[in-house]
Structures are given as structure tokens and as C-alpha cells.
Amino acid sequence: MSSYRAVMAVMAGIENLLKRDFPAALSGAPVNGKVQVVGSTELKTTTSFGNTLGLYLYRIVVDATGRNRWLPPSGASSLQPHQRELPLNLHFLLVSWGANAAAELELHAWGMQQLASITELGLGDLGDLDRDWSERDRVQILPEELPTEDLFKIWDGLPIKYTLSSAYVAKTLRLGLPEEPAGPPVVTRAFPFEAGH
């Protein structure tokens, strides 16, 4: 089960996959594009991203369907305690900044095409980024239906003007919770039972 580092690991994992397959037509002249995870600090301090395909995590939500779930032990022994988890869904925007319309649209279309081919991320993609990631951990990357009004609300709260963006969700990221301290041993006491009393 993954650790708190898995949130950044998922975003960095998506970034790495996009960088790995980034075509020469977009990375070389005249586009000279790049792929980058962007955070609130970059959005506040950067005035121009150039030709960039950005990944911006704007919301983290506890998955209501998996909340308070206890997972069975991963090993063969049934004596291990069940594990508590915190299931999270990561909502992010694929954002395109371009010096001209062609660069912006080509970057965005290519990014959407690539995200459609990344059905899930697993140990091979994220194990180096979060050492607690296990073989059972999987995260699906899905497009998200986000009403235009909600999209503009996100951009209204950012210190940068709107640019072409599409919504996605990475679900479900399972963070392990700290083990609860063990209580005292269970003690039983048998009382004799006599019929008629």
C-alpha cells in the first residue's frame, strides 16, 4: 500500500510517461515544447510557460466508495491484521500553453491522445517514485466530465488567465494508514451453567 509520497508519484509518473513519448515534432523547432507538472507556486510566479503541456493537480478527494475499508493482508498468512486505507481520487487538468494557436492545439491534442492510451499506472511506473507502492496498487487515468462553469471556477481562483484545458481523474490511490496501537489481550472467563437456576 502506498505512502503519502504516492500523490506526487502519480503526477510525476504521468509526467514521465508523457516525456518519454514526447515526439520530436513537438520538442524540437519550431514548437520547442515541454511537459511539466505545475503547482500553485509556478502559477503565481511564472508569467510565461512558453510552449508547455502542463499537469495541474487542483483537487484531492477521499473516494466515498472505499472509505473506511479494511484490506485483507497481502501475504499468505491470515494471522496478519487487516490494513486500513485512505482511498484518494486525484483531479487534475491537462493544460496547454502555446506561443501560437498551432502549438497550443497540437500539444493539447497529443496530450489527450497519450492520456487515452495510459489506462492505468502500476508498480513498474511508480515503484521508483514511492518505495511503499506494491504490486496490488493500481491507479486508473480517466477523462472527467467537468461542467464549463466548474472549469471556469477553477481558473477564476488561479492567478493566471484561462488557457486550453481538459479535466482528468486518477483513481483510486490507496494510501496506507498508520497501524492502530494494539490493545490489551482479550480475556475470557467461563461461568458454570446449571439447569434450573
C-alpha positions in Angstrom: 0.0 0.0 0.0 1.4 3.4 -0.9 2.6 6.2 1.3 1.9 10.0 1.3 4.6 10.2 -1.4 2.2 8.5 -3.9 0.3 11.7 -4.6 3.4 13.3 -6.1 4.5 10.0 -7.5 1.3 9.6 -9.6 1.7 13.1 -11.1 5.4 12.6 -11.7 4.6 9.2 -13.2 2.2 10.7 -15.7 4.8 13.4 -16.5 7.5 10.8 -17.0 5.3 8.8 -19.4 4.5 11.9 -21.4 8.1 13.0 -21.5 9.2 9.5 -22.6 6.9 9.5 -25.6 7.1 13.3 -26.4 7.5 13.5 -30.2 10.4 15.3 -31.9 7.9 17.3 -33.9 6.7 19.0 -30.6 10.0 19.0 -28.7 12.1 20.5 -31.5 11.9 23.6 -33.5 9.7 25.5 -34.2 7.5 24.3 -31.2 10.2 23.6 -28.7 7.6 22.2 -26.3 7.9 20.5 -23.0 5.9 18.6 -20.4 5.7 19.8 -16.8 3.8 19.2 -13.6 2.9 22.7 -12.4 1.8 23.7 -8.9 0.4 26.8 -7.3 3.8 28.3 -6.8 4.6 28.1 -10.6 1.2 29.6 -11.4 1.8 32.5 -9.1 5.3 33.3 -10.1 5.6 32.3 -13.8 4.5 34.9 -16.3 5.0 32.7 -19.4 5.2 29.0 -19.7 6.2 29.1 -23.4 5.0 26.0 -25.3 4.2 23.7 -22.4 1.9 20.8 -21.8 1.1 21.2 -18.1 -0.4 18.8 -15.5 -2.1 20.8 -12.7 -3.5 18.9 -9.7 -6.3 21.1 -8.5 -8.3 18.8 -6.1 -7.8 15.7 -4.0 -11.0 13.9 -2.8 -11.5 10.9 -0.5 -13.2 8.2 -2.5 -16.5 7.7 -0.8 -16.9 4.1 -2.1 -13.7 2.9 -0.5 -13.7 5.0 2.7 -13.3 3.1 6.0 -12.4 -0.1 4.1 -10.1 -2.6 5.6 -8.0 -4.6 3.2 -7.0 -8.3 3.8 -3.3 -9.0 4.4 -1.3 -9.3 1.2 0.8 -12.3 2.4 -0.3 -15.9 2.6 -0.6 -15.7 6.4 -4.1 -15.0 7.6 -2.7 -14.1 11.0 -1.6 -10.6 9.8 -4.0 -7.8 10.7 -6.2 -6.2 8.0 -4.8 -2.9 6.8 -6.7 0.4 6.9 -6.5 2.6 3.9 -7.2 6.2 2.8 -8.6 6.0 -0.8 -8.0 9.2 -2.8 -9.0 10.4 -6.2 -6.7 13.0 -7.8 -8.4 15.5 -10.1 -6.1 17.3 -12.4 -6.1 19.5 -15.5 -4.2 18.9 -18.7 -3.3 22.4 -19.7 -1.7 23.7 -22.9 0.2 27.0 -23.2 1.3 27.9 -26.7 3.0 30.8 -28.3 0.5 30.4 -31.1 -2.7 28.5 -31.8 -1.0 25.7 -33.7 1.5 24.9 -30.9 -1.3 25.1 -28.2 -3.7 22.8 -30.1 -1.0 20.3 -31.2 0.3 20.0 -27.7 -3.1 19.5 -26.2 -4.3 17.0 -28.8 -1.2 15.0 -28.4 -1.5 15.0 -24.6 -5.1 13.8 -24.8 -4.1 11.1 -27.2 -1.4 9.9 -24.8 -3.6 10.0 -21.7 -6.2 7.9 -23.6 -3.6 5.2 -24.0 -2.5 5.2 -20.4 -5.2 3.1 -18.9 -3.5 2.6 -15.5 -0.3 3.1 -13.6 1.2 0.3 -11.5 4.4 -0.8 -9.8 6.5 -0.6 -12.9 5.5 3.1 -13.4 5.6 4.3 -9.8 7.7 1.9 -7.8 10.8 4.1 -8.1 8.8 7.2 -7.0 7.2 5.6 -3.9 9.0 2.7 -2.3 5.8 1.7 -0.5 4.0 1.1 -3.8 3.1 -2.5 -4.1 2.1 -4.9 -6.8 -1.6 -4.7 -5.8 -1.6 -0.9 -6.2 -3.1 0.4 -9.4 -4.3 3.8 -10.5 -6.6 4.4 -13.4 -6.3 7.6 -15.5 -9.8 8.6 -16.8 -11.2 11.7 -18.5 -13.6 13.6 -16.3 -16.8 15.3 -17.2 -16.4 18.8 -15.8 -19.1 21.3 -16.5 -17.8 24.5 -18.1 -19.0 26.5 -15.1 -16.9 24.4 -12.7 -13.9 24.6 -15.0 -14.1 28.4 -15.1 -14.5 28.5 -11.3 -11.1 26.7 -11.0 -9.5 29.2 -13.3 -11.1 32.1 -11.5 -9.3 31.0 -8.4 -5.9 30.9 -10.1 -3.6 33.9 -10.6 -3.3 33.2 -14.3 -5.6 33.7 -17.3 -7.5 30.8 -18.7 -5.9 28.6 -21.4 -7.0 25.4 -23.1 -7.5 22.7 -20.5 -9.2 19.3 -20.1 -10.1 17.5 -16.9 -8.9 14.1 -15.8 -9.0 12.0 -12.6 -6.5 9.4 -11.3 -8.5 6.9 -9.2 -8.2 5.2 -6.8 -4.9 5.9 -5.0 -4.8 3.8 -1.8 -2.7 5.4 1.0 -1.8 3.2 3.9 -2.8 4.5 7.3 -0.7 4.2 10.5 -1.4 1.0 12.4 -3.5 1.4 15.4 -1.8 0.6 18.7 -2.6 -2.9 19.9 -4.9 -3.2 22.8 -4.5 -5.5 25.8 -5.0 -9.2 25.2 -8.6 -10.4 25.1 -9.5 -12.2 28.4 -12.5 -14.6 28.6 -14.0 -16.1 31.7 -16.3 -19.1 31.6 -19.1 -19.3 34.2 -20.6 -22.7 35.0 -24.2 -23.2 33.9 -26.6 -25.2 36.0 -30.0 -26.1 34.6 -32.9 -24.7 36.7 -31.0 -21.7 38.1 
